[in-house]
Amino acid sequence: MVWWILGAGFVAGVVLLVLVSLPLVRRLRPLRLAGERLQARQADALALQAKLERLQETVEAVNAKVAAASANRKPS
């Protein structure tokens, strides 16, 4: 008889735990989606940063060529 009571209490506890955790699981899904969007934005930011670095290198190369051309130019 005691085992039946303990078993019923255990089952009731598990059922209550499941019922209490369901709203929490529903709240976690939007948080997970927000985390995925944040990771995607961070990847986009890293790609833009790499592109900016390449553009900066291009600007430096163009400036060096302009400076070299100006140095080689004969004064009039």
C-alpha positions in Angstrom: 0.0 0.0 0.0 2.8 2.4 0.9 4.5 1.6 -2.5 1.3 2.6 -4.3 1.2 5.9 -2.5 4.9 6.6 -3.2 4.5 5.5 -6.9 1.4 7.8 -7.3 3.3 10.7 -5.7 6.2 10.1 -8.0 4.0 10.0 -11.1 2.1 13.1 -9.9 5.5 14.9 -9.4 6.6 14.0 -12.9 3.3 15.1 -14.4 3.6 18.4 -12.6 7.2 18.9 -13.6 6.2 18.4 -17.3 3.3 20.8 -17.0 5.5 23.4 -15.4 8.3 23.0 -17.9 6.1 23.3 -21.0 5.7 27.2 -20.8 9.5 27.4 -20.3 10.2 25.3 -23.4 7.8 27.6 -25.4 9.8 30.6 -24.2 13.1 29.0 -25.2 12.3 28.7 -28.9 12.1 32.4 -29.6 15.4 32.8 -27.6 17.0 30.2 -29.7 15.8 31.8 -32.9 17.1 35.2 -31.7 20.5 33.6 -31.0 20.6 32.2 -34.5 19.8 35.6 -36.0 22.5 37.2 -33.8 25.1 34.6 -35.1 24.0 35.4 -38.7 24.4 39.1 -38.1 27.8 38.6 -36.5 28.9 36.5 -39.6 27.7 39.3 -41.8 29.6 41.9 -39.7 32.8 39.8 -40.0 32.3 39.5 -43.8 31.9 43.3 -44.0 35.0 43.9 -41.9 37.0 41.6 -44.2 35.7 43.6 -47.2 36.6 46.9 -45.6 40.1 45.6 -45.0 40.5 44.7 -48.6 39.2 48.1 -49.7 41.6 49.8 -47.3 44.5 47.8 -48.9 43.2 48.9 -52.4 43.1 52.5 -51.3 46.6 52.3 -49.9 47.9 50.8 -53.1 46.2 53.5 -55.2 47.6 56.2 -52.9 51.1 54.7 -53.3 50.8 54.7 -57.1 49.5 58.3 -57.1 52.5 59.3 -54.8 54.9 57.5 -57.1 53.4 59.1 -60.2 53.6 62.5 -58.5 57.3 62.0 -57.6 58.2 60.9 -61.2 56.3 63.8 -62.7 58.6 66.5 -64.1 57.9 70.0 -62.9 56.7 72.3 -65.6 
